[in-house]
Amino acid sequence: MPSPDELAAEFDILMRRDGISVPETRRAAVLASYADLHDQIALLHNRYAHTDEPANVFRLSPPERP
């Protein structure tokens, strides 16, 4: 897991790259959300293997033509 400083630097790079400007008054809240999202992605990424995906696929038959 990256340190808080590394996470903030990564966040700043991503925002700058996409041309997004976060107001200084909201930066702490947005950065906290980004850190939480980063943790959730890591949790989900490590929890399930591709073999755990459901095997069923839903298909609808085309409507019958009169």
PDB file with SEQRES, HELIX, SHEET and CRYST1 records, atoms N, CA, C and O in Angstrom:
SEQRES   1 A   66  MET PRO SER PRO ASP GLU LEU ALA ALA GLU PHE ASP ILE          
SEQRES   2 A   66  LEU MET ARG ARG ASP GLY ILE SER VAL PRO GLU THR ARG          
SEQRES   3 A   66  ARG ALA ALA VAL LEU ALA SER TYR ALA ASP LEU HIS ASP          
SEQRES   4 A   66  GLN ILE ALA LEU LEU HIS ASN ARG TYR ALA HIS THR ASP          
SEQRES   5 A   66  GLU PRO ALA ASN VAL PHE ARG LEU SER PRO PRO GLU ARG          
SEQRES   6 A   66  PRO                                                          
HELIX    1 AA1 PRO A    4  ARG A   17  1                                  14    
HELIX    2 AA2 GLU A   24  ARG A   47  1                                  24    
HELIX    3 AA3 HIS A   50  ASP A   52  5                                   3    
CRYST1    1.000    1.000    1.000  90.00  90.00  90.00 P 1           1          
ATOM      1  N   MET A   1       0.835  -1.179   0.000  1.00  0.00           N  
ATOM      2  CA  MET A   1       0.000   0.000   0.000  1.00  0.00           C  
ATOM      3  C   MET A   1       0.879   1.242   0.000  1.00  0.00           C  
ATOM      4  O   MET A   1       1.860   1.320   0.739  1.00  0.00           O  
ATOM      5  N   PRO A   2       0.524   2.200  -0.825  1.00  0.00           N  
ATOM      6  CA  PRO A   2       1.308   3.436  -0.847  1.00  0.00           C  
ATOM      7  C   PRO A   2       1.082   4.257   0.426  1.00  0.00           C  
ATOM      8  O   PRO A   2       0.033   4.171   1.063  1.00  0.00           O  
ATOM      9  N   SER A   3       2.072   5.036   0.771  1.00  0.00           N  
ATOM     10  CA  SER A   3       1.951   5.923   1.930  1.00  0.00           C  
ATOM     11  C   SER A   3       0.972   7.050   1.578  1.00  0.00           C  
ATOM     12  O   SER A   3       0.663   7.255   0.405  1.00  0.00           O  
ATOM     13  N   PRO A   4       0.486   7.775   2.583  1.00  0.00           N  
ATOM     14  CA  PRO A   4      -0.424   8.889   2.297  1.00  0.00           C  
ATOM     15  C   PRO A   4       0.192   9.933   1.356  1.00  0.00           C  
ATOM     16  O   PRO A   4      -0.506  10.494   0.512  1.00  0.00           O  
ATOM     17  N   ASP A   5       1.490  10.191   1.497  1.00  0.00           N  
ATOM     18  CA  ASP A   5       2.154  11.158   0.610  1.00  0.00           C  
ATOM     19  C   ASP A   5       2.228  10.637  -0.817  1.00  0.00           C  
ATOM     20  O   ASP A   5       2.023  11.391  -1.769  1.00  0.00           O  
ATOM     21  N   GLU A   6       2.522   9.347  -0.967  1.00  0.00           N  
ATOM     22  CA  GLU A   6       2.580   8.753  -2.309  1.00  0.00           C  
ATOM     23  C   GLU A   6       1.203   8.732  -2.950  1.00  0.00           C  
ATOM     24  O   GLU A   6       1.068   8.971  -4.150  1.00  0.00           O  
ATOM     25  N   LEU A   7       0.175   8.447  -2.149  1.00  0.00           N  
ATOM     26  CA  LEU A   7      -1.191   8.433  -2.660  1.00  0.00           C  
ATOM     27  C   LEU A   7      -1.622   9.830  -3.097  1.00  0.00           C  
ATOM     28  O   LEU A   7      -2.277   9.987  -4.128  1.00  0.00           O  
ATOM     29  N   ALA A   8      -1.256  10.840  -2.318  1.00  0.00           N  
ATOM     30  CA  ALA A   8      -1.589  12.225  -2.682  1.00  0.00           C  
ATOM     31  C   ALA A   8      -0.866  12.635  -3.952  1.00  0.00           C  
ATOM     32  O   ALA A   8      -1.440  13.330  -4.790  1.00  0.00           O  
ATOM     33  N   ALA A   9       0.381  12.218  -4.110  1.00  0.00           N  
ATOM     34  CA  ALA A   9       1.136  12.543  -5.328  1.00  0.00           C  
ATOM     35  C   ALA A   9       0.512  11.846  -6.535  1.00  0.00           C  
ATOM     36  O   ALA A   9       0.396  12.446  -7.604  1.00  0.00           O  
ATOM     37  N   GLU A  10       0.106  10.578  -6.372  1.00  0.00           N  
ATOM     38  CA  GLU A  10      -0.551   9.846  -7.455  1.00  0.00           C  
ATOM     39  C   GLU A  10      -1.858  10.532  -7.841  1.00  0.00           C  
ATOM     40  O   GLU A  10      -2.155  10.688  -9.025  1.00  0.00           O  
ATOM     41  N   PHE A  11      -2.635  10.939  -6.843  1.00  0.00           N  
ATOM     42  CA  PHE A  11      -3.894  11.638  -7.078  1.00  0.00           C  
ATOM     43  C   PHE A  11      -3.657  12.936  -7.851  1.00  0.00           C  
ATOM     44  O   PHE A  11      -4.366  13.230  -8.814  1.00  0.00           O  
ATOM     45  N   ASP A  12      -2.663  13.706  -7.427  1.00  0.00           N  
ATOM     46  CA  ASP A  12      -2.362  14.970  -8.098  1.00  0.00           C  
ATOM     47  C   ASP A  12      -1.957  14.743  -9.556  1.00  0.00           C  
ATOM     48  O   ASP A  12      -2.358  15.500 -10.441  1.00  0.00           O  
ATOM     49  N   ILE A  13      -1.171  13.712  -9.799  1.00  0.00           N  
ATOM     50  CA  ILE A  13      -0.743  13.407 -11.171  1.00  0.00           C  
ATOM     51  C   ILE A  13      -1.943  13.030 -12.032  1.00  0.00           C  
ATOM     52  O   ILE A  13      -2.069  13.499 -13.163  1.00  0.00           O  
ATOM     53  N   LEU A  14      -2.824  12.185 -11.500  1.00  0.00           N  
ATOM     54  CA  LEU A  14      -3.996  11.768 -12.264  1.00  0.00           C  
ATOM     55  C   LEU A  14      -4.928  12.948 -12.557  1.00  0.00           C  
ATOM     56  O   LEU A  14      -5.455  13.065 -13.663  1.00  0.00           O  
ATOM     57  N   MET A  15      -5.126  13.807 -11.580  1.00  0.00           N  
ATOM     58  CA  MET A  15      -5.995  14.968 -11.790  1.00  0.00           C  
ATOM     59  C   MET A  15      -5.385  15.920 -12.816  1.00  0.00           C  
ATOM     60  O   MET A  15      -6.082  16.429 -13.693  1.00  0.00           O  
ATOM     61  N   ARG A  16      -4.090  16.153 -12.701  1.00  0.00           N  
ATOM     62  CA  ARG A  16      -3.403  17.037 -13.644  1.00  0.00           C  
ATOM     63  C   ARG A  16      -3.453  16.462 -15.058  1.00  0.00           C  
ATOM     64  O   ARG A  16      -3.696  17.189 -16.022  1.00  0.00           O  
ATOM     65  N   ARG A  17      -3.222  15.150 -15.176  1.00  0.00           N  
ATOM     66  CA  ARG A  17      -3.207  14.497 -16.484  1.00  0.00           C  
ATOM     67  C   ARG A  17      -4.560  14.621 -17.183  1.00  0.00           C  
ATOM     68  O   ARG A  17      -4.619  14.795 -18.400  1.00  0.00           O  
ATOM     69  N   ASP A  18      -5.647  14.529 -16.411  1.00  0.00           N  
ATOM     70  CA  ASP A  18      -6.981  14.607 -16.995  1.00  0.00           C  
ATOM     71  C   ASP A  18      -7.548  16.019 -17.013  1.00  0.00           C  
ATOM     72  O   ASP A  18      -8.689  16.228 -17.424  1.00  0.00           O  
ATOM     73  N   GLY A  19      -6.752  16.987 -16.566  1.00  0.00           N  
ATOM     74  CA  GLY A  19      -7.189  18.380 -16.612  1.00  0.00           C  
ATOM     75  C   GLY A  19      -8.261  18.723 -15.593  1.00  0.00           C  
ATOM     76  O   GLY A  19      -9.042  19.653 -15.797  1.00  0.00           O  
ATOM     77  N   ILE A  20      -8.301  17.977 -14.497  1.00  0.00           N  
ATOM     78  CA  ILE A  20      -9.308  18.218 -13.456  1.00  0.00           C  
ATOM     79  C   ILE A  20      -8.687  19.058 -12.356  1.00  0.00           C  
ATOM     80  O   ILE A  20      -7.600  18.763 -11.859  1.00  0.00           O  
ATOM     81  N   SER A  21      -9.393  20.098 -11.991  1.00  0.00           N  
ATOM     82  CA  SER A  21      -8.906  20.981 -10.932  1.00  0.00           C  
ATOM     83  C   SER A  21      -9.820  20.833  -9.719  1.00  0.00           C  
ATOM     84  O   SER A  21     -11.007  21.152  -9.790  1.00  0.00           O  
ATOM     85  N   VAL A  22      -9.274  20.354  -8.618  1.00  0.00           N  
ATOM     86  CA  VAL A  22     -10.034  20.169  -7.384  1.00  0.00           C  
ATOM     87  C   VAL A  22      -9.787  21.389  -6.500  1.00  0.00           C  
ATOM     88  O   VAL A  22      -8.641  21.698  -6.174  1.00  0.00           O  
ATOM     89  N   PRO A  23     -10.864  22.086  -6.111  1.00  0.00           N  
ATOM     90  CA  PRO A  23     -10.681  23.250  -5.239  1.00  0.00           C  
ATOM     91  C   PRO A  23      -9.997  22.857  -3.930  1.00  0.00           C  
ATOM     92  O   PRO A  23     -10.245  21.780  -3.388  1.00  0.00           O  
ATOM     93  N   GLU A  24      -9.159  23.716  -3.444  1.00  0.00           N  
ATOM     94  CA  GLU A  24      -8.394  23.446  -2.224  1.00  0.00           C  
ATOM     95  C   GLU A  24      -9.322  23.157  -1.040  1.00  0.00           C  
ATOM     96  O   GLU A  24      -8.964  22.385  -0.150  1.00  0.00           O  
ATOM     97  N   THR A  25     -10.503  23.766  -1.024  1.00  0.00           N  
ATOM     98  CA  THR A  25     -11.444  23.534   0.083  1.00  0.00           C  
ATOM     99  C   THR A  25     -12.026  22.118   0.051  1.00  0.00           C  
ATOM    100  O   THR A  25     -12.533  21.639   1.066  1.00  0.00           O  
ATOM    101  N   ARG A  26     -11.959  21.452  -1.089  1.00  0.00           N  
ATOM    102  CA  ARG A  26     -12.503  20.097  -1.201  1.00  0.00           C  
ATOM    103  C   ARG A  26     -11.438  19.022  -1.348  1.00  0.00           C  
ATOM    104  O   ARG A  26     -11.756  17.833  -1.365  1.00  0.00           O  
ATOM    105  N   ARG A  27     -10.199  19.421  -1.452  1.00  0.00           N  
ATOM    106  CA  ARG A  27      -9.120  18.481  -1.742  1.00  0.00           C  
ATOM    107  C   ARG A  27      -9.004  17.382  -0.685  1.00  0.00           C  
ATOM    108  O   ARG A  27      -8.828  16.216  -1.037  1.00  0.00           O  
ATOM    109  N   ALA A  28      -9.098  17.722   0.586  1.00  0.00           N  
ATOM    110  CA  ALA A  28      -8.955  16.718   1.650  1.00  0.00           C  
ATOM    111  C   ALA A  28     -10.052  15.657   1.557  1.00  0.00           C  
ATOM    112  O   ALA A  28      -9.777  14.467   1.713  1.00  0.00           O  
ATOM    113  N   ALA A  29     -11.290  16.080   1.306  1.00  0.00           N  
ATOM    114  CA  ALA A  29     -12.397  15.127   1.211  1.00  0.00           C  
ATOM    115  C   ALA A  29     -12.266  14.249  -0.031  1.00  0.00           C  
ATOM    116  O   ALA A  29     -12.507  13.043   0.032  1.00  0.00           O  
ATOM    117  N   VAL A  30     -11.887  14.845  -1.151  1.00  0.00           N  
ATOM    118  CA  VAL A  30     -11.737  14.079  -2.387  1.00  0.00           C  
ATOM    119  C   VAL A  30     -10.556  13.117  -2.263  1.00  0.00           C  
ATOM    120  O   VAL A  30     -10.627  11.984  -2.739  1.00  0.00           O  
ATOM    121  N   LEU A  31      -9.500  13.551  -1.644  1.00  0.00           N  
ATOM    122  CA  LEU A  31      -8.332  12.690  -1.448  1.00  0.00           C  
ATOM    123  C   LEU A  31      -8.675  11.513  -0.524  1.00  0.00           C  
ATOM    124  O   LEU A  31      -8.204  10.398  -0.747  1.00  0.00           O  
ATOM    125  N   ALA A  32      -9.487  11.753   0.504  1.00  0.00           N  
ATOM    126  CA  ALA A  32      -9.925  10.664   1.391  1.00  0.00           C  
ATOM    127  C   ALA A  32     -10.775   9.659   0.612  1.00  0.00           C  
ATOM    128  O   ALA A  32     -10.651   8.451   0.814  1.00  0.00           O  
ATOM    129  N   SER A  33     -11.629  10.153  -0.270  1.00  0.00           N  
ATOM    130  CA  SER A  33     -12.443   9.266  -1.108  1.00  0.00           C  
ATOM    131  C   SER A  33     -11.573   8.463  -2.061  1.00  0.00           C  
ATOM    132  O   SER A  33     -11.818   7.279  -2.289  1.00  0.00           O  
ATOM    133  N   TYR A  34     -10.559   9.111  -2.617  1.00  0.00           N  
ATOM    134  CA  TYR A  34      -9.639   8.424  -3.521  1.00  0.00           C  
ATOM    135  C   TYR A  34      -8.888   7.320  -2.783  1.00  0.00           C  
ATOM    136  O   TYR A  34      -8.708   6.227  -3.319  1.00  0.00           O  
ATOM    137  N   ALA A  35      -8.452   7.596  -1.567  1.00  0.00           N  
ATOM    138  CA  ALA A  35      -7.744   6.598  -0.766  1.00  0.00           C  
ATOM    139  C   ALA A  35      -8.660   5.408  -0.467  1.00  0.00           C  
ATOM    140  O   ALA A  35      -8.225   4.258  -0.522  1.00  0.00           O  
ATOM    141  N   ASP A  36      -9.926   5.686  -0.150  1.00  0.00           N  
ATOM    142  CA  ASP A  36     -10.884   4.617   0.117  1.00  0.00           C  
ATOM    143  C   ASP A  36     -11.127   3.780  -1.141  1.00  0.00           C  
ATOM    144  O   ASP A  36     -11.166   2.551  -1.073  1.00  0.00           O  
ATOM    145  N   LEU A  37     -11.287   4.437  -2.271  1.00  0.00           N  
ATOM    146  CA  LEU A  37     -11.471   3.730  -3.534  1.00  0.00           C  
ATOM    147  C   LEU A  37     -10.258   2.854  -3.840  1.00  0.00           C  
ATOM    148  O   LEU A  37     -10.402   1.714  -4.280  1.00  0.00           O  
ATOM    149  N   HIS A  38      -9.083   3.386  -3.607  1.00  0.00           N  
ATOM    150  CA  HIS A  38      -7.840   2.645  -3.833  1.00  0.00           C  
ATOM    151  C   HIS A  38      -7.818   1.379  -2.969  1.00  0.00           C  
ATOM    152  O   HIS A  38      -7.421   0.314  -3.442  1.00  0.00           O  
ATOM    153  N   ASP A  39      -8.242   1.492  -1.706  1.00  0.00           N  
ATOM    154  CA  ASP A  39      -8.280   0.339  -0.799  1.00  0.00           C  
ATOM    155  C   ASP A  39      -9.310  -0.692  -1.257  1.00  0.00           C  
ATOM    156  O   ASP A  39      -9.054  -1.895  -1.212  1.00  0.00           O  
ATOM    157  N   GLN A  40     -10.480  -0.215  -1.698  1.00  0.00           N  
ATOM    158  CA  GLN A  40     -11.529  -1.136  -2.145  1.00  0.00           C  
ATOM    159  C   GLN A  40     -11.109  -1.903  -3.391  1.00  0.00           C  
ATOM    160  O   GLN A  40     -11.375  -3.100  -3.505  1.00  0.00           O  
ATOM    161  N   ILE A  41     -10.460  -1.225  -4.316  1.00  0.00           N  
ATOM    162  CA  ILE A  41      -9.990  -1.893  -5.535  1.00  0.00           C  
ATOM    163  C   ILE A  41      -8.968  -2.966  -5.178  1.00  0.00           C  
ATOM    164  O   ILE A  41      -9.011  -4.070  -5.722  1.00  0.00           O  
ATOM    165  N   ALA A  42      -8.057  -2.650  -4.273  1.00  0.00           N  
ATOM    166  CA  ALA A  42      -7.051  -3.634  -3.852  1.00  0.00           C  
ATOM    167  C   ALA A  42      -7.715  -4.824  -3.174  1.00  0.00           C  
ATOM    168  O   ALA A  42      -7.308  -5.966  -3.389  1.00  0.00           O  
ATOM    169  N   LEU A  43      -8.725  -4.571  -2.362  1.00  0.00           N  
ATOM    170  CA  LEU A  43      -9.431  -5.645  -1.671  1.00  0.00           C  
ATOM    171  C   LEU A  43     -10.120  -6.568  -2.672  1.00  0.00           C  
ATOM    172  O   LEU A  43     -10.000  -7.789  -2.573  1.00  0.00           O  
ATOM    173  N   LEU A  44     -10.825  -6.004  -3.616  1.00  0.00           N  
ATOM    174  CA  LEU A  44     -11.532  -6.815  -4.604  1.00  0.00           C  
ATOM    175  C   LEU A  44     -10.577  -7.519  -5.556  1.00  0.00           C  
ATOM    176  O   LEU A  44     -10.824  -8.652  -5.968  1.00  0.00           O  
ATOM    177  N   HIS A  45      -9.500  -6.851  -5.899  1.00  0.00           N  
ATOM    178  CA  HIS A  45      -8.538  -7.432  -6.831  1.00  0.00           C  
ATOM    179  C   HIS A  45      -7.895  -8.687  -6.254  1.00  0.00           C  
ATOM    180  O   HIS A  45      -7.637  -9.640  -6.990  1.00  0.00           O  
ATOM    181  N   ASN A  46      -7.636  -8.703  -4.976  1.00  0.00           N  
ATOM    182  CA  ASN A  46      -6.944  -9.826  -4.350  1.00  0.00           C  
ATOM    183  C   ASN A  46      -7.890 -10.916  -3.854  1.00  0.00           C  
ATOM    184  O   ASN A  46      -7.442 -12.013  -3.520  1.00  0.00           O  
ATOM    185  N   ARG A  47      -9.175 -10.634  -3.801  1.00  0.00           N  
ATOM    186  CA  ARG A  47     -10.104 -11.567  -3.183  1.00  0.00           C  
ATOM    187  C   ARG A  47     -10.553 -12.678  -4.131  1.00  0.00           C  
ATOM    188  O   ARG A  47     -10.670 -13.829  -3.711  1.00  0.00           O  
ATOM    189  N   TYR A  48     -10.801 -12.365  -5.369  1.00  0.00           N  
ATOM    190  CA  TYR A  48     -11.412 -13.331  -6.278  1.00  0.00           C  
ATOM    191  C   TYR A  48     -10.509 -13.650  -7.461  1.00  0.00           C  
ATOM    192  O   TYR A  48      -9.856 -12.766  -8.015  1.00  0.00           O  
ATOM    193  N   ALA A  49     -10.481 -14.906  -7.836  1.00  0.00           N  
ATOM    194  CA  ALA A  49      -9.771 -15.327  -9.040  1.00  0.00           C  
ATOM    195  C   ALA A  49     -10.748 -15.311 -10.212  1.00  0.00           C  
ATOM    196  O   ALA A  49     -11.961 -15.270 -10.008  1.00  0.00           O  
ATOM    197  N   HIS A  50     -10.241 -15.342 -11.404  1.00  0.00           N  
ATOM    198  CA  HIS A  50     -11.122 -15.325 -12.570  1.00  0.00           C  
ATOM    199  C   HIS A  50     -12.020 -16.563 -12.602  1.00  0.00           C  
ATOM    200  O   HIS A  50     -13.079 -16.545 -13.230  1.00  0.00           O  
ATOM    201  N   THR A  51     -11.606 -17.629 -11.933  1.00  0.00           N  
ATOM    202  CA  THR A  51     -12.422 -18.848 -11.905  1.00  0.00           C  
ATOM    203  C   THR A  51     -13.626 -18.718 -10.980  1.00  0.00           C  
ATOM    204  O   THR A  51     -14.522 -19.561 -11.019  1.00  0.00           O  
ATOM    205  N   ASP A  52     -13.664 -17.682 -10.153  1.00  0.00           N  
ATOM    206  CA  ASP A  52     -14.796 -17.464  -9.252  1.00  0.00           C  
ATOM    207  C   ASP A  52     -15.951 -16.716  -9.911  1.00  0.00           C  
ATOM    208  O   ASP A  52     -17.007 -16.544  -9.302  1.00  0.00           O  
ATOM    209  N   GLU A  53     -15.759 -16.279 -11.128  1.00  0.00           N  
ATOM    210  CA  GLU A  53     -16.812 -15.550 -11.838  1.00  0.00           C  
ATOM    211  C   GLU A  53     -17.978 -16.486 -12.132  1.00  0.00           C  
ATOM    212  O   GLU A  53     -17.762 -17.675 -12.369  1.00  0.00           O  
ATOM    213  N   PRO A  54     -19.198 -15.980 -12.121  1.00  0.00           N  
ATOM    214  CA  PRO A  54     -20.336 -16.842 -12.439  1.00  0.00           C  
ATOM    215  C   PRO A  54     -20.250 -17.339 -13.880  1.00  0.00           C  
ATOM    216  O   PRO A  54     -19.823 -16.612 -14.777  1.00  0.00           O  
ATOM    217  N   ALA A  55     -20.655 -18.563 -14.081  1.00  0.00           N  
ATOM    218  CA  ALA A  55     -20.538 -19.177 -15.397  1.00  0.00           C  
ATOM    219  C   ALA A  55     -21.794 -18.982 -16.245  1.00  0.00           C  
ATOM    220  O   ALA A  55     -21.785 -19.307 -17.432  1.00  0.00           O  
ATOM    221  N   ASN A  56     -22.851 -18.470 -15.672  1.00  0.00           N  
ATOM    222  CA  ASN A  56     -24.076 -18.355 -16.458  1.00  0.00           C  
ATOM    223  C   ASN A  56     -24.100 -17.057 -17.259  1.00  0.00           C  
ATOM    224  O   ASN A  56     -23.629 -16.010 -16.816  1.00  0.00           O  
ATOM    225  N   VAL A  57     -24.660 -17.173 -18.437  1.00  0.00           N  
ATOM    226  CA  VAL A  57     -24.800 -16.026 -19.333  1.00  0.00           C  
ATOM    227  C   VAL A  57     -26.274 -15.930 -19.689  1.00  0.00           C  
ATOM    228  O   VAL A  57     -26.897 -16.925 -20.057  1.00  0.00           O  
ATOM    229  N   PHE A  58     -26.818 -14.753 -19.581  1.00  0.00           N  
ATOM    230  CA  PHE A  58     -28.221 -14.571 -19.881  1.00  0.00           C  
ATOM    231  C   PHE A  58     -28.379 -14.182 -21.335  1.00  0.00           C  
ATOM    232  O   PHE A  58     -27.713 -13.269 -21.824  1.00  0.00           O  
ATOM    233  N   ARG A  59     -29.263 -14.880 -22.021  1.00  0.00           N  
ATOM    234  CA  ARG A  59     -29.555 -14.582 -23.422  1.00  0.00           C  
ATOM    235  C   ARG A  59     -31.060 -14.545 -23.602  1.00  0.00           C  
ATOM    236  O   ARG A  59     -31.787 -15.371 -23.049  1.00  0.00           O  
ATOM    237  N   LEU A  60     -31.503 -13.609 -24.358  1.00  0.00           N  
ATOM    238  CA  LEU A  60     -32.912 -13.527 -24.699  1.00  0.00           C  
ATOM    239  C   LEU A  60     -33.095 -13.983 -26.134  1.00  0.00           C  
ATOM    240  O   LEU A  60     -32.320 -13.629 -27.022  1.00  0.00           O  
ATOM    241  N   SER A  61     -34.121 -14.764 -26.340  1.00  0.00           N  
ATOM    242  CA  SER A  61     -34.407 -15.191 -27.715  1.00  0.00           C  
ATOM    243  C   SER A  61     -35.000 -14.013 -28.457  1.00  0.00           C  
ATOM    244  O   SER A  61     -35.742 -13.217 -27.883  1.00  0.00           O  
ATOM    245  N   PRO A  62     -34.669 -13.900 -29.748  1.00  0.00           N  
ATOM    246  CA  PRO A  62     -35.274 -12.806 -30.517  1.00  0.00           C  
ATOM    247  C   PRO A  62     -36.779 -13.017 -30.626  1.00  0.00           C  
ATOM    248  O   PRO A  62     -37.243 -14.157 -30.652  1.00  0.00           O  
ATOM    249  N   PRO A  63     -37.538 -11.940 -30.689  1.00  0.00           N  
ATOM    250  CA  PRO A  63     -38.992 -12.100 -30.801  1.00  0.00           C  
ATOM    251  C   PRO A  63     -39.359 -12.817 -32.106  1.00  0.00           C  
ATOM    252  O   PRO A  63     -38.722 -12.635 -33.144  1.00  0.00           O  
ATOM    253  N   GLU A  64     -40.387 -13.619 -32.011  1.00  0.00           N  
ATOM    254  CA  GLU A  64     -40.845 -14.313 -33.212  1.00  0.00           C  
ATOM    255  C   GLU A  64     -41.552 -13.335 -34.117  1.00  0.00           C  
ATOM    256  O   GLU A  64     -42.310 -12.480 -33.659  1.00  0.00           O  
ATOM    257  N   ARG A  65     -41.304 -13.464 -35.388  1.00  0.00           N  
ATOM    258  CA  ARG A  65     -41.946 -12.571 -36.354  1.00  0.00           C  
ATOM    259  C   ARG A  65     -43.226 -13.202 -36.870  1.00  0.00           C  
ATOM    260  O   ARG A  65     -43.261 -14.402 -37.142  1.00  0.00           O  
ATOM    261  N   PRO A  66     -44.277 -12.405 -37.007  1.00  0.00           N  
ATOM    262  CA  PRO A  66     -45.564 -12.967 -37.495  1.00  0.00           C  
ATOM    263  C   PRO A  66     -45.514 -13.322 -38.962  1.00  0.00           C  
ATOM    264  O   PRO A  66     -46.504 -13.800 -39.515  1.00  0.00           O  
TER     265      PRO A  66                                                      
END                                                                             
